[in-house]
């Protein structure tokens, strides 16, 4: 029960406060770091643009670049799902594999009995 509370706190409440970023311990350090820096760039870049450059052309360029990146990610995601989800799946019979696997094994070695008295 306690771990569920921390998962909800980390993935739900913290992520909603930070705009979607949270530390996922199951992912690698590279993935978490990349996600953090990408989140920081997407969060802070509009603020910096607003503070230092107030031209409309820059906003149109920024919006176009972000839209292009999101569109590319969506197209790659769609193509991968289309490639892997529309083909026929292969059913493997696990009973045959297990029996043939067990037949090829050699018997386990027995440990010598250390407690047996020597004659």
Order of alpha helices (4+ residues) and beta strands (2+ residues): alpha-alpha-alpha-alpha-alpha
